[in-house]
Amino acid sequence: MYANESPSVIEFSNQYVEKVFKHGNPSAILFYKEKESDLVTAFSNAAKDFKGQLVFVTSGITHGIQQKISSFVGVKTIPSLVIIKPPTGGPQAELSKFELEDVNDKTSQE
């Protein structure tokens, strides 16, 4: 894992595609709107505790490469938290992904 090569939380961009998908690093991707700062603060705190174990990534869902990743992992509403584990078993292996639905439930109650 590349624990010291990037910030605790990265914003998904072309620069980080390989880090998120190519090295078998498990990643937590938070899809959110810019105004959801409390959610991002909590995500950043978790990133500090799990640095080197998970790549913590933030992303929108409407523009460019961020729209592509949200579509790829099946995110249609925000906020959403998705944990992905890229394949390590060669070209036939599939991406494992887990969407944590309770993120939406908790924020919609506030």
C-alpha positions as CSV (number, residue, x, y, z in Angstrom):
1,M,0.0,0.0,0.0
2,Y,1.2,3.5,-0.7
3,A,0.5,5.0,2.8
4,N,2.9,7.9,2.6
5,E,2.5,8.8,-1.1
6,S,-0.7,10.7,-0.9
7,P,-2.9,12.7,1.5
8,S,-5.2,10.8,4.0
9,V,-8.2,11.6,1.7
10,I,-7.9,12.1,-2.0
11,E,-10.4,13.6,-4.4
12,F,-10.9,11.1,-7.3
13,S,-9.3,12.3,-10.5
14,N,-7.3,10.9,-13.4
15,Q,-4.2,11.2,-11.2
16,Y,-5.5,8.6,-8.7
17,V,-7.2,6.0,-11.0
18,E,-4.3,3.6,-10.8
19,K,-3.9,3.9,-7.0
20,V,-7.6,3.2,-6.6
21,F,-8.0,0.4,-9.1
22,K,-4.7,-1.1,-10.3
23,H,-2.8,-2.1,-7.2
24,G,-5.4,-4.2,-5.4
25,N,-5.8,-1.5,-2.7
26,P,-9.1,-1.7,-0.9
27,S,-10.7,1.8,-1.2
28,A,-13.5,3.6,0.6
29,I,-15.2,6.1,-1.8
30,L,-17.5,8.7,-0.4
31,F,-19.8,10.2,-3.0
32,Y,-21.1,13.5,-1.7
33,K,-22.2,17.1,-2.4
34,E,-19.7,19.8,-1.5
35,K,-21.9,21.3,1.2
36,E,-21.9,18.0,3.3
37,S,-18.9,19.1,5.3
38,D,-19.8,17.2,8.5
39,L,-19.8,13.9,6.5
40,V,-16.5,14.8,4.9
41,T,-15.0,15.6,8.4
42,A,-16.1,12.3,9.8
43,F,-14.7,10.5,6.7
44,S,-11.4,12.4,7.1
45,N,-11.1,11.4,10.7
46,A,-11.7,7.7,9.8
47,A,-9.0,8.1,7.1
48,K,-6.4,9.0,9.7
49,D,-7.3,6.0,11.8
50,F,-7.1,3.6,8.8
51,K,-4.2,5.1,6.8
52,G,-2.3,2.4,5.1
53,Q,-5.2,-0.1,5.3
54,L,-7.7,1.7,3.0
55,V,-7.4,4.4,0.4
56,F,-10.0,7.1,1.3
57,V,-11.4,8.8,-1.7
58,T,-14.1,11.5,-2.2
59,S,-16.0,12.0,-5.4
60,G,-19.0,13.8,-6.9
61,I,-21.2,12.0,-9.4
62,T,-22.0,14.6,-12.2
63,H,-18.8,15.6,-14.0
64,G,-16.0,13.9,-15.9
65,I,-14.0,11.0,-14.4
66,Q,-16.1,11.3,-11.2
67,Q,-19.3,10.7,-13.2
68,K,-17.6,7.7,-14.8
69,I,-16.6,6.1,-11.4
70,S,-20.0,6.7,-9.9
71,S,-21.6,5.0,-12.9
72,F,-19.1,2.2,-12.8
73,V,-19.8,1.3,-9.2
74,G,-23.5,1.9,-9.5
75,V,-24.0,5.0,-7.4
76,K,-27.0,7.1,-8.4
77,T,-27.8,9.1,-5.2
78,I,-25.5,11.0,-2.8
79,P,-24.3,10.8,-0.2
80,S,-23.2,7.2,-0.7
81,L,-20.2,5.3,0.7
82,V,-18.8,2.4,-1.4
83,I,-16.0,0.1,-0.4
84,I,-14.2,-1.5,-3.3
85,K,-11.6,-4.2,-3.6
86,P,-10.0,-4.4,-7.0
87,P,-9.4,-7.9,-8.4
88,T,-6.0,-9.5,-7.7
89,G,-6.7,-12.8,-9.6
90,G,-5.9,-11.7,-13.1
91,P,-8.0,-10.4,-15.9
92,Q,-11.0,-12.7,-15.2
93,A,-11.4,-11.6,-11.6
94,E,-14.2,-9.1,-10.9
95,L,-14.2,-6.0,-8.8
96,S,-15.8,-6.5,-5.4
97,K,-17.9,-3.6,-4.1
98,F,-20.0,-3.0,-1.1
99,E,-22.4,0.0,-0.8
100,L,-23.1,1.1,2.7
101,E,-26.8,2.2,2.5
102,D,-26.9,3.4,6.1
103,V,-25.0,6.6,5.1
104,N,-28.0,7.7,3.2
105,D,-30.4,6.7,6.0
106,K,-28.5,8.7,8.7
107,T,-28.1,11.9,6.6
108,S,-31.7,11.9,5.5
109,Q,-32.9,11.8,9.1
110,E,-31.0,15.0,10.0
